[in-house]
Amino acid sequence: MKLFNALADIFIRIFTPKTVHKIEKVLVIFSLIGFLTHLFLIFLFNNGYLNYPVFQDFSGNYITAIYTPFSFLLLYEVFLFLIYLPKSFTKSIGKQYEIISLIVLRRVFKDISHFNFQDISQNIEANSMLLINMAGVLLLFLLIAIFYHLKKRQTVAESCSNIQEFINIKRTISLILIPVLIGIALYSFGDWFWTVYNFEEGSEKAIPNINSVFYDTFFSILIYVDVFLLNISFIYTQYYSQLVRNSGFVISTILIKLSFTASYFTNISLILSSVIFGVLILLIYNFFIKADEQLDDILKDDKLAK
């Protein structure tokens, strides 16, 4: 366990408030540069300077540029996930819900850019997924708010034995995930840019969907991380309710991962089902603990009466 303690100390030194603030500033700068670059590319496209096959589906709507800073915001949410992971299983799941909701919100901005406002009635039928995604964002926002409300109402009656040791293990996992996620991000986006750069009209290799680049793999990794933490938690807790809650959160993550391979209505349905399942798991968990506490109080009163 000395190794875990040493790596946990490295994690604490890396994720200081000062470091977090610096990373925030860097991502804000990159998001602004990306936003301005995207606007400039749209300007060039609208004026006929981007006549390459790769730009055949490029949108000339300036609203599309909002998509780029949102991508950097998502990367920041991934960074925050690494900070929240050691603190609480529930908090890390909540952060996963935030990430998937922002992915859907980013998709809404992209869909709006292809909307023809001159013929709204026709485009409502053609772009029904825009309305579905908009409704999905509202429902996700509401469900995540409920999830955090239930999180605040969680009792502290149950706790792991050797809790600090368990936290150090989770800090070690977060530390290991830093180079892993950076490597996957560089490879995923690098491969996407390379495909775009070498794209030719009629090419058999299609350009990957930018909505799934990196995040599909990211949620695949989260499944293994969540399952690993679930198995480790068996060592530190014997509470039935905690084990069921954590197992439910793993199922929720799997549903999010499956959504990336689904299309249209099935995609948003799986995402909503995932968050609804997580909310219900947490609601039942809180109810279970409250009922268990009331039972303990009754038993204590009976002993005192005797």
C-alpha positions as CSV (number, residue, x, y, z in Angstrom):
1,M,0.0,0.0,0.0
2,K,3.0,2.3,0.2
3,L,3.0,2.6,-3.6
4,F,-0.7,3.7,-3.5
5,N,0.2,6.3,-0.8
6,A,3.1,7.6,-2.9
7,L,1.1,7.9,-6.1
8,A,-1.8,9.5,-4.1
9,D,0.7,12.2,-2.9
10,I,1.7,12.9,-6.5
11,F,-2.1,13.2,-7.4
12,I,-2.5,15.8,-4.6
13,R,0.5,17.8,-5.8
14,I,-0.7,17.7,-9.4
15,F,-4.4,18.7,-8.8
16,T,-3.8,21.8,-6.7
17,P,-6.2,24.7,-7.0
18,K,-3.4,26.7,-8.7
19,T,-2.9,23.9,-11.3
20,V,-6.6,23.6,-11.9
21,H,-6.9,27.3,-12.5
22,K,-4.0,27.3,-15.0
23,I,-5.6,24.4,-17.0
24,E,-8.8,26.3,-17.0
25,K,-7.1,29.4,-18.5
26,V,-5.3,27.2,-21.1
27,L,-8.5,25.6,-22.2
28,V,-10.3,28.9,-22.4
29,I,-7.6,30.3,-24.6
30,F,-7.7,27.3,-26.9
31,S,-11.5,27.4,-27.1
32,L,-11.3,31.1,-28.2
33,I,-8.7,30.3,-30.8
34,G,-10.7,27.4,-32.0
35,F,-13.9,29.5,-32.2
36,L,-12.2,32.3,-34.2
37,T,-10.5,29.7,-36.5
38,H,-13.8,28.1,-37.2
39,L,-15.4,31.4,-37.9
40,F,-12.6,32.2,-40.3
41,L,-13.0,28.9,-42.1
42,I,-16.7,29.5,-42.5
43,F,-15.9,33.0,-44.0
44,L,-13.5,31.4,-46.5
45,F,-16.1,28.7,-47.4
46,N,-18.9,31.2,-47.9
47,N,-16.6,33.2,-50.2
48,G,-15.6,30.2,-52.3
49,Y,-12.0,29.7,-51.1
50,L,-12.5,26.2,-49.7
51,N,-13.3,24.2,-52.8
52,Y,-11.9,20.9,-51.6
53,P,-13.7,17.5,-51.4
54,V,-13.4,17.4,-47.6
55,F,-15.5,20.5,-47.3
56,Q,-18.4,19.2,-49.3
57,D,-20.5,18.8,-46.2
58,F,-19.1,21.9,-44.5
59,S,-21.8,24.3,-43.1
60,G,-21.6,27.9,-44.1
61,N,-23.8,28.9,-41.1
62,Y,-21.8,30.9,-38.6
63,I,-23.7,29.3,-35.7
64,T,-21.8,26.1,-36.4
65,A,-18.7,27.8,-34.9
66,I,-20.2,27.4,-31.4
67,Y,-19.5,23.7,-31.8
68,T,-15.7,24.2,-31.5
69,P,-15.5,25.9,-28.0
70,F,-18.1,23.4,-26.8
71,S,-15.5,20.7,-27.7
72,F,-13.0,22.3,-25.4
73,L,-15.6,22.6,-22.7
74,L,-16.1,18.9,-22.9
75,L,-12.4,18.3,-22.5
76,Y,-12.5,20.4,-19.3
77,E,-15.4,18.2,-18.0
78,V,-13.2,15.1,-18.6
79,F,-10.4,16.8,-16.6
80,L,-12.9,17.5,-13.8
81,F,-14.0,13.9,-13.9
82,L,-10.4,12.9,-13.0
83,I,-10.6,15.2,-9.9
84,Y,-14.0,13.9,-8.8
85,L,-13.2,10.2,-9.3
86,P,-11.3,9.8,-5.9
87,K,-13.9,11.8,-4.0
88,S,-17.0,9.9,-4.5
89,F,-18.4,7.2,-6.8
90,T,-21.7,9.2,-7.0
91,K,-19.9,12.4,-7.9
92,S,-17.9,10.8,-10.7
93,I,-21.1,9.3,-12.1
94,G,-22.7,12.7,-12.0
95,K,-19.8,14.1,-13.9
96,Q,-20.3,11.4,-16.6
97,Y,-23.9,12.5,-16.9
98,E,-22.7,16.1,-17.4
99,I,-20.3,15.1,-20.1
100,I,-22.9,13.1,-22.1
101,S,-25.5,16.0,-21.7
102,L,-22.9,18.4,-23.1
103,I,-22.3,16.1,-26.0
104,V,-26.0,16.1,-26.8
105,L,-26.1,20.0,-26.4
106,R,-23.1,20.3,-28.8
107,R,-25.0,18.2,-31.3
108,V,-28.0,20.6,-31.0
109,F,-25.8,23.5,-32.1
110,K,-24.6,21.5,-35.1
111,D,-28.2,20.6,-36.1
112,I,-29.4,24.2,-35.8
113,S,-26.7,25.3,-38.3
114,H,-28.3,23.0,-40.9
115,F,-31.8,24.3,-40.2
116,N,-33.5,26.3,-43.1
117,F,-35.4,29.0,-41.3
118,Q,-37.0,30.1,-44.6
119,D,-39.1,26.9,-44.8
120,I,-39.7,26.0,-41.2
121,S,-42.7,23.6,-41.7
122,Q,-40.8,21.5,-44.1
123,N,-37.6,21.5,-42.0
124,I,-39.4,20.5,-38.8
125,E,-40.2,17.2,-40.5
126,A,-36.7,16.8,-42.0
127,N,-34.9,17.8,-38.8
128,S,-37.0,16.1,-36.3
129,M,-33.8,14.9,-34.5
130,L,-33.1,18.6,-33.7
131,L,-36.3,18.8,-31.7
132,I,-35.7,15.4,-30.1
133,N,-32.2,16.4,-29.0
134,M,-33.5,19.7,-27.7
135,A,-36.1,17.9,-25.6
136,G,-33.4,15.4,-24.6
137,V,-31.1,18.2,-23.3
138,L,-34.0,19.7,-21.2
139,L,-34.8,16.3,-19.7
140,L,-31.1,15.5,-19.0
141,F,-30.7,18.9,-17.3
142,L,-33.7,18.1,-15.1
143,L,-32.6,14.6,-14.3
144,I,-29.0,15.7,-13.4
145,A,-30.4,18.3,-11.1
146,I,-32.6,15.7,-9.4
147,F,-29.5,13.4,-9.2
148,Y,-27.4,16.0,-7.4
149,H,-30.4,16.9,-5.1
150,L,-30.6,13.2,-4.1
151,K,-26.8,13.2,-3.7
152,K,-27.0,16.0,-1.2
153,R,-29.6,14.1,0.8
154,Q,-27.4,11.0,1.0
155,T,-26.9,9.9,4.6
156,V,-23.4,9.3,5.9
157,A,-24.6,6.3,7.9
158,E,-22.7,3.9,5.7
159,S,-19.0,4.3,5.2
160,C,-16.2,2.1,4.0
161,S,-13.6,0.6,6.4
162,N,-10.1,2.0,5.8
163,I,-11.7,4.8,3.7
164,Q,-8.4,6.7,3.3
165,E,-6.8,3.6,1.8
166,F,-9.7,3.3,-0.7
167,I,-9.4,7.0,-1.6
168,N,-5.7,6.6,-2.3
169,I,-6.4,3.7,-4.7
170,K,-8.9,5.9,-6.6
171,R,-6.3,8.7,-6.7
172,T,-3.8,6.3,-8.2
173,I,-6.4,5.3,-10.8
174,S,-7.0,8.9,-11.7
175,L,-3.2,9.5,-12.0
176,I,-2.9,6.5,-14.3
177,L,-5.8,7.8,-16.4
178,I,-4.1,11.2,-17.1
179,P,-1.5,9.8,-19.6
180,V,-4.0,7.2,-20.9
181,L,-6.7,9.7,-21.8
182,I,-4.2,12.2,-23.2
183,G,-2.7,9.5,-25.4
184,I,-6.2,8.4,-26.6
185,A,-7.3,12.0,-27.2
186,L,-4.1,12.7,-29.3
187,Y,-4.5,9.5,-31.3
188,S,-8.3,9.9,-31.8
189,F,-8.2,13.5,-32.9
190,G,-5.0,13.0,-34.8
191,D,-6.5,10.1,-36.7
192,W,-9.6,12.2,-37.5
193,F,-7.5,15.1,-38.8
194,W,-5.4,12.7,-40.9
195,T,-8.5,11.2,-42.4
196,V,-9.9,14.7,-43.1
197,Y,-6.6,15.8,-44.6
198,N,-6.3,12.8,-46.9
199,F,-10.0,12.7,-47.8
200,E,-10.8,12.4,-51.5
201,E,-14.1,12.4,-53.2
202,G,-15.4,8.8,-53.7
203,S,-13.0,7.5,-51.1
204,E,-14.0,4.3,-49.4
205,K,-12.9,5.5,-46.0
206,A,-15.6,7.9,-44.7
207,I,-14.8,10.7,-42.2
208,P,-15.6,9.5,-38.7
209,N,-18.5,11.2,-36.9
210,I,-16.8,14.0,-34.8
211,N,-19.5,13.5,-32.1
212,S,-18.1,10.0,-31.3
213,V,-14.3,10.8,-31.7
214,F,-12.6,10.1,-28.4
215,Y,-15.7,10.0,-26.3
216,D,-16.8,6.6,-27.5
217,T,-13.4,5.2,-26.3
218,F,-13.6,7.4,-23.2
219,F,-16.8,5.8,-22.0
220,S,-15.5,2.4,-22.8
221,I,-12.6,3.0,-20.4
222,L,-15.0,4.4,-17.8
223,I,-16.9,1.0,-17.8
224,Y,-13.6,-0.8,-17.0
225,V,-12.7,1.8,-14.3
226,D,-16.2,1.6,-12.7
227,V,-16.1,-2.2,-12.7
228,F,-12.6,-2.2,-11.2
229,L,-13.7,0.2,-8.5
230,L,-16.8,-1.9,-7.9
231,N,-14.7,-5.0,-7.3
232,I,-12.3,-3.1,-5.1
233,S,-15.2,-1.7,-3.0
234,F,-16.1,-5.3,-2.0
235,I,-12.9,-5.2,0.2
236,Y,-13.9,-2.0,2.0
237,T,-17.6,-2.3,2.5
238,Q,-20.1,-5.1,3.2
239,Y,-23.2,-3.0,2.9
240,Y,-25.7,-4.5,0.5
241,S,-27.2,-1.1,-0.5
242,Q,-23.8,0.4,-1.5
243,L,-22.9,-2.6,-3.6
244,V,-26.3,-2.5,-5.4
245,R,-26.0,1.3,-5.9
246,N,-22.5,1.0,-7.4
247,S,-23.5,-1.9,-9.6
248,G,-26.4,0.2,-10.9
249,F,-24.0,3.0,-11.7
250,V,-21.9,0.6,-13.8
251,I,-25.0,-0.4,-15.7
252,S,-25.8,3.3,-16.3
253,T,-22.3,3.8,-17.7
254,I,-22.7,0.8,-20.0
255,L,-26.0,2.3,-21.4
256,I,-24.2,5.6,-22.2
257,K,-21.4,3.6,-24.0
258,L,-24.1,1.7,-26.1
259,S,-25.6,5.0,-27.1
260,F,-22.6,5.9,-29.3
261,T,-23.3,2.9,-31.6
262,A,-27.0,3.7,-31.8
263,S,-28.6,6.0,-34.3
264,Y,-31.2,8.8,-34.1
265,F,-34.0,8.1,-31.6
266,T,-32.3,5.1,-30.1
267,N,-29.3,7.2,-29.2
268,I,-31.1,9.8,-27.1
269,S,-33.4,7.0,-25.6
270,L,-30.4,5.1,-24.3
271,I,-28.8,8.3,-22.8
272,L,-32.1,9.2,-21.1
273,S,-32.6,5.6,-19.9
274,S,-29.1,5.7,-18.4
275,V,-29.6,8.8,-16.4
276,I,-33.1,7.8,-15.3
277,F,-31.7,4.5,-14.1
278,G,-29.0,6.3,-12.2
279,V,-31.5,8.6,-10.6
280,L,-33.8,5.8,-9.6
281,I,-30.9,3.8,-8.1
282,L,-29.9,6.7,-6.0
283,L,-33.5,7.4,-4.9
284,I,-34.0,3.8,-3.8
285,Y,-30.6,3.8,-2.1
286,N,-31.5,6.9,0.0
287,F,-34.9,5.3,0.8
288,F,-33.2,2.0,1.8
289,I,-30.7,3.8,4.1
290,K,-33.4,5.8,5.7
291,A,-35.5,2.7,6.4
292,D,-32.5,0.9,7.8
293,E,-31.8,3.8,10.1
294,Q,-35.4,3.8,11.4
295,L,-35.1,0.0,12.0
296,D,-31.9,0.6,14.0
297,D,-33.6,3.2,16.1
298,I,-36.5,0.9,16.8
299,L,-34.1,-1.9,17.9
300,K,-32.2,0.5,20.2
301,D,-35.5,1.7,21.8
302,D,-36.5,-2.0,22.4
303,K,-33.1,-2.7,24.1
304,L,-33.5,0.4,26.3
305,A,-37.0,-0.6,27.2
306,K,-35.8,-4.0,28.3
